[in-house]
Each structure stands twice: as C-alpha cells, then as structure tokens.
C-alpha cells in the first residue's frame, strides 16, 4: 500500500539525514557514551484515559511506524538500535508504559527517534508546562500542534512532541510525523 506522503517523507528524511550528518561534524554531537535505556518500570507515571485504553494498542518498535515509514528507513539504510538518551530524555514515556525507538545509519551519527505512550490530558498539561519552562515552543508548521525542542546550538534539527487522543508522541524530526502509525487518521 503506498501513501501519498511517501515522496515528501523520503525527501524530508533525506534532508534530515543530511542535516544531521553536517551537524554531527561539530562538537555538539552526542557522545557514544550516552546512557542506554533501562527496562521500563512497571509503575506508570501517568494515568491513561479510559478512551485511550480502549482504543490504543501498545506500540512497539516493530509497530510504531507505518509500512511506508519502515520502507523509507530501510531505503536510507537506517537500522534499529537500542534507544539511548541524547537531546531529549524520553525515559518518562517508557516509564509510563510506552516505547522509545531509535534507528541509525551505520558508521555515522545519523539517527531517528520515535516514542509513544498513553498520556491523559492532565498528565500532558503538566508535562507541557515543564517542557515549555525548559525552552520548548509551540508550532503548527507540521500541520498539527507540535511542541518543538529548543534550537540546538550545533544546528541539529529539532524534534518535539504531539499529544493526540490520549497518546503522547515524540519524533526527532518533524518529517517523521507522517510515518508514525498512531498519528495517521
């Protein structure tokens, strides 16, 4: 099944990879000694809404993207790897029963990260206030409300968060939004 967004997504993904490659040449690149994510806690830090619990299936790194999203990653030679904390710590999503997934291009520091967890409106409001205090800003450039990471001094692309229907999503680049299964209507 092809999606009408795939050429645009592929172009955006290639642009993301190119920008990350250039940004990785500077001193702002994450060190390989980043802490690897631990096993998720059994106690969630947020309470999922009843509707989200009924309709949402827990995402995994094998189901979080659309078929086209996985095909685009494969075409650009991105491979799955264990999530590591880099710019934005997504541990809170995993602790809430969610998942954080990373793909990298071998022999480079190019990566793409997508995360998702059930997050009720009250928990999202509190987390949004915390993120905004840390410098995240609202944007609708992606066509949906998107809370963008502060600009990286190294020039890396900024990812961010989207909250929709009791689910909180993170993407390391806005171009990945079209590839997230839970954001497709």
N, C-alpha and C positions, 0 to 999 in steps of 0.2 A: 504494500500500500504506500503510495507516495503522498507527501504533504506539499501543499503549495508553498510552505515556508522553507523547504529544504535548500533551494539555491541561495536564498538570503541567509539562512542559518550557516550554510557552508562558507559563504563569503565572510560572514561575521566571525565564524570560528577561525578561519584562516587569518583574518585581521587580528583577532585576539592572540593567536599563536605568535604572529609576527611581532606584535607589540610586546608581548611577554618576553619574547626572545631578546628584543632590544633592551627592555627594562632589566632583564636578568644579567646583562653585561655590567651593570653598575653595582655599587656596593650595597644597594638596598635589597638584593636578592636574599631570600630566606636561606639560612644555613642548613646543611644536610643533617644537622644535629637536632632538628625540631623534634619535639616530643610526640611519639606515636600515641594515637588514641587508645585508651584503655577500653575494656569490655563495658558495655552500657550498664548503668546502675538499674536495679530492679525497681527503684522508687522514683517515679516521675516527679519533676519539679513543677509541672503544670497539670491542670485538670482538663482533659479533653471534653469538649462539649458533647452532649448526648447525640446530637445530629451527626457530628463528625465521627463519633464512634460507630454509628450505624452504617455510614456510607463509605468511610475510608478504610482501605486495606493497608496494612503497614507496608511501606515501601522498603525495598532492599536495593542494593547496588545493581542488582540484575533487573529491577523493575522500575526504578525511579525515572528513567528516561523513556521517550518514545522510541519506536523501532528506528525511525529516521535519525534520532539523536545518537543512538548507538552506532548506526551506519556512518554518520558523519565523523564520530570519534575514531572509528576504525579506519576510515579513509584518510584521516590526518595522522595515522599511526599512533594514536593515543591508546595507552594500555592502563587497565585498572591497577591501583596500588592501595595500600592501607592509608586511610586518612591520617594526615599529620597536621597539627596546629600550625598555621602560618600567620597571615594577617589578621583574620577574624577567627577567634576561638569559637568553634561550633559545638563544644563539649556540652553546653546546656541543651542543645537539641537532642543529642544522643542520650543524655541523662533523662530527658522527657519521653524516652521510648522511641525516638526517631533514628535516623540514619544519616551519616555523612560519608560521601563517596568522592574519591579523587581519581582522576586519570592523568597520566603523564606521558610525555613523549620521551622515549628512551634517549639517554646520552644528552639530555637538555634539562633545563629547569622549568620547562613549559608544563603547565598543569591546568586542569579544570576541576572545580569542586562544586558539587551539588549536595544540598542537605534538605531534609524534610522531617517534620514532626507534627503530631497533633498539638494544637496550642489554642486554648479557648480565648475568647475576646478579652477577658480580664487579664490573663497572663500576657497576651500580646501587648495590651496597653501599657503594662508595667515595663516590659522588655523594650518597647518602642521608646518610652521616656528615657530609659537607661542608655539606649543606643544613640538617641539624639543628643544626650548630655555628653557622649563620647565623640560627637562630631558627625554622626550620620545625618544626612539630609534627605527630605522627601523629593521625589522626582516622578514625573509621569512620562518621561521620554520613551520608556519601553512600551507605552500603551496601557499600562496598569500602574496603580500606586506602587512605587518601588522606593525602599529606604536604602540609599546609596552610602557605601563606605566613604570615610574621609579620603580625599585625594592622597595617593601615595607619593611621597617625595621622590621616589625612584621612577615615577612616571608609569607604574603598572596600572592596568585597567582596574577600575573599581567595581567590585561586586556589590551585592546587597540582598535585602530581604523583601519578600512579598508575603503578606498574610491574606489568605483567601479561604473561606468556608471552613474555618476551624483548623486550618493547616498553616504552618509557617514554613516557608521555603527560603533557601539561600542559594544563590548562584554566584560563582566567582567572576562572571562577566554577564552583563545584560543579554548578550547574544544567546546565552544558554536558556533563557526563559522559554523560547519556543520548543525546546527539547524536553522540558520537564512534564512528565506524564500527568501529574496532578494539577497542572495549570491549563491543560487542554480542555476545551468545552465541547 
